Amino acid sequence: GLQPQDASDIMQEVFQRVHGALGRFEHDKPRKKFRAWLRTITRNEVLQHFRRQAARPQARGGTDAQKALQQLPDQFGDEIETSQEDSQVRLANRALELIRHEFEPRTWQAFIEFTMRDRAAADIGEELGMSPQAVHQAKYRVLKRLRDLLADDS
């Protein structure tokens, strides 16, 4: 029941957890199986994802979403070039506000820093505890979701 983006985020979290805990795994004990240990970590991350998701409002699509987008105030004015305030930029600005809750805070922050503040992926990754590739992936995921939303409402 996971979206592909969510599954990818969870996979990254599992890899981080395994990397951090691998030294503590007791592989020499007969009852400790790596596969069961990995399954437990994965299960916990998936459960954590659904707990966080349940606390967030779900996005709506279609005409109602388009009307809601038009009612939202511009909160990314500083992050999007104000000299380009045409209708497409305002629509993208409102769409960003609508989809923001769909992403983990760290993923969203990486997207903002990399895409809108033009910072280096390595610097952002170091600051947020992510690899530069994960920063690039965060940008890709948010932009893909933004394109999907805007395409649905066209």
GROMACS elastic network, one bead per residue, 0.5 to 0.9 nm:
[ bonds ]
;  ai    aj funct       b0    kb
    2     5     6  0.80570   500
    2     6     6  0.60066   500
    2     7     6  0.58730   500
    2    46     6  0.88817   500
    3     6     6  0.51728   500
    3     7     6  0.61985   500
    3     8     6  0.86497   500
    4     7     6  0.50854   500
    4     8     6  0.61929   500
    4     9     6  0.86581   500
    5     8     6  0.51182   500
    5     9     6  0.62218   500
    5    10     6  0.86449   500
    5   141     6  0.67709   500
    6    10     6  0.60728   500
    6    11     6  0.84366   500
    6    49     6  0.81309   500
    6   103     6  0.85077   500
    7    10     6  0.50729   500
    7    11     6  0.60259   500
    7    12     6  0.86553   500
    7    46     6  0.84591   500
    8    12     6  0.63141   500
    8    13     6  0.87058   500
    9    12     6  0.51902   500
    9    13     6  0.63347   500
    9    14     6  0.87175   500
    9   104     6  0.85450   500
    9   107     6  0.87235   500
   10    14     6  0.61026   500
   10    15     6  0.85819   500
   10    42     6  0.78069   500
   10    45     6  0.63043   500
   10    46     6  0.66504   500
   10    49     6  0.75053   500
   11    14     6  0.50428   500
   11    15     6  0.62063   500
   11    16     6  0.86378   500
   11    42     6  0.78519   500
   11    45     6  0.85919   500
   12    15     6  0.51023   500
   12    16     6  0.62318   500
   12    17     6  0.86601   500
   12   134     6  0.83962   500
   13    16     6  0.50601   500
   13    17     6  0.61598   500
   13    18     6  0.85825   500
   13    42     6  0.86433   500
   13    45     6  0.71499   500
   14    17     6  0.50506   500
   14    18     6  0.60281   500
   14    19     6  0.83959   500
   14    38     6  0.82793   500
   14    41     6  0.65014   500
   14    42     6  0.58555   500
   14    45     6  0.67466   500
   15    18     6  0.51186   500
   15    19     6  0.59465   500
   15    20     6  0.84806   500
   16    19     6  0.50910   500
   16    20     6  0.61162   500
   16    21     6  0.85809   500
   17    20     6  0.51451   500
   17    21     6  0.60676   500
   17    22     6  0.82417   500
   17    41     6  0.74008   500
   18    21     6  0.51338   500
   18    22     6  0.54374   500
   18    23     6  0.89816   500
   18    38     6  0.74734   500
   18    41     6  0.76424   500
   19    22     6  0.54372   500
   19    23     6  0.80693   500
   20    23     6  0.73686   500
   20    24     6  0.85957   500
   21    24     6  0.53945   500
   21    25     6  0.66458   500
   22    25     6  0.52396   500
   22    26     6  0.87598   500
   23    26     6  0.81733   500
   25    28     6  0.88858   500
   25    32     6  0.83140   500
   25    34     6  0.80113   500
   25    37     6  0.82807   500
   26    29     6  0.59755   500
   26    32     6  0.66531   500
   26    33     6  0.87444   500
   26    34     6  0.88399   500
   27    30     6  0.77338   500
   27    31     6  0.88748   500
   27    32     6  0.61956   500
   27    33     6  0.70215   500
   27    34     6  0.71353   500
   28    31     6  0.88221   500
   28    32     6  0.76460   500
   29    32     6  0.54681   500
   29    33     6  0.83228   500
   30    33     6  0.75981   500
   32    35     6  0.89279   500
   32    36     6  0.77146   500
   32    37     6  0.74674   500
   33    36     6  0.54194   500
   33    37     6  0.62522   500
   33    38     6  0.86823   500
   34    38     6  0.60398   500
   34    39     6  0.84775   500
   35    38     6  0.50985   500
   35    39     6  0.60375   500
   35    40     6  0.85922   500
   36    40     6  0.61564   500
   36    41     6  0.87099   500
   37    40     6  0.51897   500
   37    41     6  0.64464   500
   37    42     6  0.87484   500
   38    41     6  0.51548   500
   38    42     6  0.61594   500
   38    43     6  0.85130   500
   39    42     6  0.50573   500
   39    43     6  0.59204   500
   39    44     6  0.84813   500
   40    43     6  0.50797   500
   40    44     6  0.61056   500
   40    45     6  0.86132   500
   41    44     6  0.52106   500
   41    45     6  0.62808   500
   41    46     6  0.87449   500
   42    45     6  0.51316   500
   42    46     6  0.62118   500
   42    47     6  0.86085   500
   43    46     6  0.51638   500
   43    47     6  0.61470   500
   43    48     6  0.85247   500
   44    47     6  0.51001   500
   44    48     6  0.60351   500
   44    49     6  0.85673   500
   45    49     6  0.61426   500
   45    50     6  0.87642   500
   46    49     6  0.50176   500
   46    50     6  0.63860   500
   46    51     6  0.87103   500
   47    50     6  0.51939   500
   47    51     6  0.62189   500
   47    52     6  0.86913   500
   48    51     6  0.51047   500
   48    52     6  0.62636   500
   48    53     6  0.85483   500
   49    52     6  0.52249   500
   49    53     6  0.60463   500
   49    54     6  0.86051   500
   50    54     6  0.59668   500
   50    55     6  0.86678   500
   51    54     6  0.52578   500
   51    55     6  0.66879   500
   52    55     6  0.53848   500
   52    56     6  0.68765   500
   52   104     6  0.89678   500
   53    56     6  0.52714   500
   53    57     6  0.80132   500
   53    58     6  0.84578   500
   53   102     6  0.80825   500
   54    57     6  0.75903   500
   54    58     6  0.86946   500
   56   101     6  0.67286   500
   56   102     6  0.78489   500
   57   101     6  0.76501   500
   57   102     6  0.87197   500
   58   101     6  0.84066   500
   58   102     6  0.79335   500
   59    65     6  0.81445   500
   59    98     6  0.71822   500
   59    99     6  0.70710   500
   59   101     6  0.84683   500
   59   102     6  0.78514   500
   60    64     6  0.73656   500
   60    65     6  0.56112   500
   60    98     6  0.89324   500
   61    64     6  0.66618   500
   61    66     6  0.75728   500
   61   149     6  0.74853   500
   61   152     6  0.73949   500
   61   153     6  0.74279   500
   62    65     6  0.53739   500
   62    66     6  0.64534   500
   62    67     6  0.89315   500
   62   149     6  0.88478   500
   62   152     6  0.66507   500
   62   153     6  0.56004   500
   62   154     6  0.89560   500
   63    67     6  0.62527   500
   63    68     6  0.85569   500
   63   153     6  0.66634   500
   64    67     6  0.51377   500
   64    68     6  0.61385   500
   64    69     6  0.85761   500
   65    69     6  0.60406   500
   65    70     6  0.86510   500
   65    98     6  0.86329   500
   65   153     6  0.78224   500
   66    69     6  0.50606   500
   66    70     6  0.64115   500
   66    71     6  0.88979   500
   66    91     6  0.89837   500
   66    95     6  0.88026   500
   66   150     6  0.89067   500
   66   153     6  0.63457   500
   67    70     6  0.51943   500
   67    71     6  0.65430   500
   68    71     6  0.51517   500
   68    72     6  0.65434   500
   68    94     6  0.88036   500
   68    98     6  0.86399   500
   69    72     6  0.54522   500
   69    73     6  0.86981   500
   69    91     6  0.71280   500
   69    93     6  0.89105   500
   69    94     6  0.52830   500
   69    95     6  0.62884   500
   69    97     6  0.83586   500
   69    98     6  0.70976   500
   70    73     6  0.81648   500
   70    90     6  0.86941   500
   70    91     6  0.73470   500
   70    94     6  0.70859   500
   71    94     6  0.84983   500
   72    75     6  0.85341   500
   72    94     6  0.61709   500
   72    97     6  0.79838   500
   72    98     6  0.85665   500
   73    94     6  0.73582   500
   74    77     6  0.60072   500
   74    90     6  0.73271   500
   74    93     6  0.64631   500
   74    94     6  0.64434   500
   74    97     6  0.82927   500
   75    78     6  0.79087   500
   75    79     6  0.86893   500
   75    93     6  0.76529   500
   75    94     6  0.81181   500
   75    97     6  0.75112   500
   76    79     6  0.51083   500
   76    80     6  0.61572   500
   76    93     6  0.63144   500
   76    94     6  0.84673   500
   76    96     6  0.83974   500
   76    97     6  0.80724   500
   77    80     6  0.54922   500
   77    81     6  0.72617   500
   77    82     6  0.63589   500
   77    93     6  0.79369   500
   78    81     6  0.70784   500
   78    82     6  0.72598   500
   79    82     6  0.84273   500
   79   112     6  0.79535   500
   79   116     6  0.56331   500
   79   117     6  0.69578   500
   80    83     6  0.87204   500
   80    84     6  0.80017   500
   80    85     6  0.86559   500
   80    89     6  0.79703   500
   80    93     6  0.77130   500
   80   116     6  0.67053   500
   81    84     6  0.56772   500
   81    85     6  0.74610   500
   81    89     6  0.88342   500
   81   116     6  0.89696   500
   82    85     6  0.54676   500
   83    86     6  0.85723   500
   84    87     6  0.89880   500
   84    89     6  0.67225   500
   84    90     6  0.89321   500
   85    88     6  0.79718   500
   85    89     6  0.58169   500
   85    90     6  0.63441   500
   86    89     6  0.55110   500
   86    90     6  0.63904   500
   86    91     6  0.87365   500
   87    90     6  0.50974   500
   87    91     6  0.60575   500
   87    92     6  0.85909   500
   88    91     6  0.50360   500
   88    92     6  0.61338   500
   88    93     6  0.84860   500
   89    92     6  0.50565   500
   89    93     6  0.60219   500
   89    94     6  0.86235   500
   90    94     6  0.62211   500
   90    95     6  0.85257   500
   91    94     6  0.51598   500
   91    95     6  0.60672   500
   91    96     6  0.85988   500
   91   150     6  0.83949   500
   92    96     6  0.60895   500
   92    97     6  0.86720   500
   92   146     6  0.75546   500
   92   150     6  0.77797   500
   93    96     6  0.52223   500
   93    97     6  0.65675   500
   93    98     6  0.88807   500
   94    97     6  0.51286   500
   94    98     6  0.63302   500
   94    99     6  0.88877   500
   95    99     6  0.62735   500
   95   100     6  0.84817   500
   95   146     6  0.66513   500
   95   149     6  0.73815   500
   95   150     6  0.74727   500
   96    99     6  0.53209   500
   96   100     6  0.58712   500
   96   142     6  0.85158   500
   96   146     6  0.67780   500
   97   100     6  0.53309   500
   97   101     6  0.80382   500
   98   101     6  0.72487   500
   98   102     6  0.85606   500
   99   102     6  0.54670   500
   99   103     6  0.76245   500
   99   142     6  0.82680   500
   99   145     6  0.76700   500
   99   146     6  0.73724   500
   99   149     6  0.85004   500
  100   103     6  0.60304   500
  100   104     6  0.86673   500
  100   105     6  0.86691   500
  100   108     6  0.70221   500
  100   142     6  0.85108   500
  101   104     6  0.75879   500
  101   105     6  0.82981   500
  101   108     6  0.88171   500
  103   106     6  0.81132   500
  103   107     6  0.61988   500
  103   108     6  0.59992   500
  103   142     6  0.79226   500
  104   107     6  0.52155   500
  104   108     6  0.62374   500
  104   109     6  0.86140   500
  105   108     6  0.51077   500
  105   109     6  0.60387   500
  105   110     6  0.85630   500
  106   109     6  0.50732   500
  106   110     6  0.61168   500
  106   111     6  0.85872   500
  106   128     6  0.67751   500
  106   129     6  0.89503   500
  106   130     6  0.87962   500
  106   138     6  0.88422   500
  107   110     6  0.51895   500
  107   111     6  0.62623   500
  107   112     6  0.87699   500
  107   134     6  0.84784   500
  107   135     6  0.75066   500
  107   137     6  0.87315   500
  107   138     6  0.53145   500
  107   139     6  0.80378   500
  107   141     6  0.88160   500
  107   142     6  0.83962   500
  108   111     6  0.50663   500
  108   112     6  0.62274   500
  108   113     6  0.86348   500
  108   138     6  0.71786   500
  108   139     6  0.82942   500
  108   142     6  0.76035   500
  109   112     6  0.51066   500
  109   113     6  0.60537   500
  109   114     6  0.84006   500
  109   124     6  0.88486   500
  109   128     6  0.83784   500
  109   138     6  0.88604   500
  110   113     6  0.52467   500
  110   114     6  0.59151   500
  110   115     6  0.81802   500
  110   121     6  0.82035   500
  110   124     6  0.64424   500
  110   125     6  0.75827   500
  110   128     6  0.75549   500
  110   130     6  0.88192   500
  110   134     6  0.86290   500
  110   135     6  0.56098   500
  110   136     6  0.83328   500
  110   138     6  0.63922   500
  110   139     6  0.71841   500
  111   114     6  0.53087   500
  111   115     6  0.56243   500
  111   116     6  0.75300   500
  111   135     6  0.69919   500
  111   136     6  0.80178   500
  111   137     6  0.87964   500
  111   138     6  0.56483   500
  111   140     6  0.83448   500
  111   141     6  0.87738   500
  111   142     6  0.70164   500
  111   143     6  0.86964   500
  112   115     6  0.54621   500
  112   116     6  0.51700   500
  112   117     6  0.64832   500
  112   118     6  0.85330   500
  112   139     6  0.81254   500
  113   116     6  0.58519   500
  113   118     6  0.63581   500
  113   119     6  0.58260   500
  113   120     6  0.84150   500
  113   121     6  0.85730   500
  113   124     6  0.69610   500
  114   117     6  0.58651   500
  114   119     6  0.50059   500
  114   120     6  0.65096   500
  114   121     6  0.63215   500
  114   124     6  0.72633   500
  114   135     6  0.73953   500
  114   136     6  0.79946   500
  114   139     6  0.72405   500
  115   118     6  0.54840   500
  115   119     6  0.76674   500
  115   139     6  0.67827   500
  116   119     6  0.82447   500
  118   121     6  0.89235   500
  119   122     6  0.86159   500
  119   123     6  0.71359   500
  119   124     6  0.69198   500
  120   123     6  0.53545   500
  120   124     6  0.63388   500
  120   125     6  0.85567   500
  120   132     6  0.84811   500
  121   124     6  0.51178   500
  121   125     6  0.58611   500
  121   126     6  0.84658   500
  121   131     6  0.80752   500
  121   133     6  0.77372   500
  121   134     6  0.86669   500
  121   135     6  0.58478   500
  121   136     6  0.69840   500
  122   125     6  0.50483   500
  122   126     6  0.61044   500
  122   127     6  0.85711   500
  122   130     6  0.85869   500
  122   131     6  0.70915   500
  122   133     6  0.86310   500
  122   135     6  0.81511   500
  123   126     6  0.52261   500
  123   127     6  0.62193   500
  123   128     6  0.86623   500
  123   132     6  0.80819   500
  124   127     6  0.50826   500
  124   128     6  0.60543   500
  124   129     6  0.82248   500
  124   130     6  0.77039   500
  124   131     6  0.86649   500
  124   132     6  0.75349   500
  124   135     6  0.72434   500
  125   128     6  0.51703   500
  125   129     6  0.55187   500
  125   131     6  0.51079   500
  125   132     6  0.53000   500
  125   133     6  0.84306   500
  125   134     6  0.75569   500
  125   135     6  0.62268   500
  126   129     6  0.52328   500
  126   130     6  0.62463   500
  126   131     6  0.72436   500
  126   132     6  0.81305   500
  127   130     6  0.77599   500
  128   131     6  0.87917   500
  130   133     6  0.80066   500
  130   134     6  0.59448   500
  130   135     6  0.67674   500
  131   134     6  0.50997   500
  131   135     6  0.65474   500
  131   136     6  0.88616   500
  132   135     6  0.50424   500
  132   136     6  0.63999   500
  132   137     6  0.86508   500
  133   136     6  0.50517   500
  133   137     6  0.61290   500
  133   138     6  0.85954   500
  134   138     6  0.60603   500
  134   139     6  0.86320   500
  135   138     6  0.50434   500
  135   139     6  0.64079   500
  135   140     6  0.87131   500
  136   139     6  0.51681   500
  136   140     6  0.62826   500
  136   141     6  0.87520   500
  137   141     6  0.60917   500
  137   142     6  0.86446   500
  138   141     6  0.51972   500
  138   142     6  0.62622   500
  138   143     6  0.85245   500
  139   142     6  0.54592   500
  139   143     6  0.61027   500
  139   144     6  0.84443   500
  140   143     6  0.52644   500
  140   144     6  0.59177   500
  140   145     6  0.85336   500
  141   144     6  0.51097   500
  141   145     6  0.61376   500
  141   146     6  0.85189   500
  142   145     6  0.51428   500
  142   146     6  0.60784   500
  142   147     6  0.86076   500
  143   147     6  0.60767   500
  143   148     6  0.84888   500
  144   147     6  0.50924   500
  144   148     6  0.60890   500
  144   149     6  0.85955   500
  145   148     6  0.50029   500
  145   149     6  0.61281   500
  145   150     6  0.85828   500
  146   149     6  0.51774   500
  146   150     6  0.61780   500
  146   151     6  0.85012   500
  147   150     6  0.51607   500
  147   151     6  0.59375   500
  147   152     6  0.85087   500
  148   151     6  0.50881   500
  148   152     6  0.61079   500
  148   153     6  0.87345   500
  149   152     6  0.51808   500
  149   153     6  0.64400   500
  149   154     6  0.88563   500
  150   153     6  0.52843   500
  150   154     6  0.63381   500
  151   154     6  0.52513   500
